[in-house]
Amino acid sequence: MTKPRRASHTTAQIFAAPLAIGIITALGLTTALLGDGLWDWMSWIALSLPVAVAMVYWHLGSRRAESR
């Protein structure tokens, strides 16, 4: 039996999430330079996004490996 064919994705669909993470990270680095107080909080939130995404996908990958 053959597997159903997955729909192909456009270039914009493939690179949308990494581009958004990159832009948010760049904004976080910029806000870290702008000031103190609220700016610091905004930069910490923005700069923690790539770490949070990596942790989620690391956890998902380990769950997939366990199910095999």
N, C-alpha and C positions, 0 to 999 in steps of 0.2 A: 504494500500500500504506500502511496506517495504522500508526502506531507503537503498541506496547502501552501501555496506560494504567498510569501509576505509581500505586501505592497512596498514599492521602493519609495524612498524619501528624497525630497529635493535638497539642494545644498543649503537653502535657508533653514529648513527644518533640522538638518544635521548640526549646523553651527549656531543655532539660536541660543541654546542654553549656555554653551561655553562663552559665547560673546557677551551674554547678559552677566554672567559671573565675572568676566574680565572687566566690564564697565563698572559694575558695582564695586569691585575691588579697587579700581583706579579712583573712583569717587571716595572710597574709604581712605586711601592714602592721601588724597587731596584734603579731605576734611581734617585729617590728623594734623596737617600743617596750618590750618586756618585759625584755630583758636582753642580755648579750653572750655570745660564744662560740657554743654550739650554737644559741641563738636567732637569732643573725645568719645562720648557715648556713641555718636553716629559712626565714628571711624571704627570703634571696637565691633559694633554690630556688622558693619559692612565687611571688615576684614576677617570676621569669624565665619562668614558664609562659605568660602571655599573649604574650610576645615570641616564644617558641618556636612557639606555635600559629600566630601571624601569619606567621612565616618559612616554616613548612611549607606553609601555604595559598598564600602568595605564590609559592613554588617550584612548587606544583602548578598554579597558574593560568598561570604562564609556560610550563610544559610543555604545557598544553592549547592555548595560543595558538600554539605552534610546530607542533603537529600539525594545525592547520587549514589 
